[in-house]
Amino acid sequence: MREGLIPAVLGTVVSASGAALLGSKYKMIATGVLGFGLAHVVLGAIDLIEHR
């Protein structure tokens, strides 16, 4: 399995769950979860590009 694929996929799932929570009363927590997921997507993508 390619290095960086797991963080990118995990970040996508976490970002989607954070985006789904944005309409709830936990807007601050949802924003943090969304940012955490997007950071994992970016770091996973960097790993994927770096280890071609």
Order of alpha helices (4+ residues) and beta strands (2+ residues): alpha-alpha
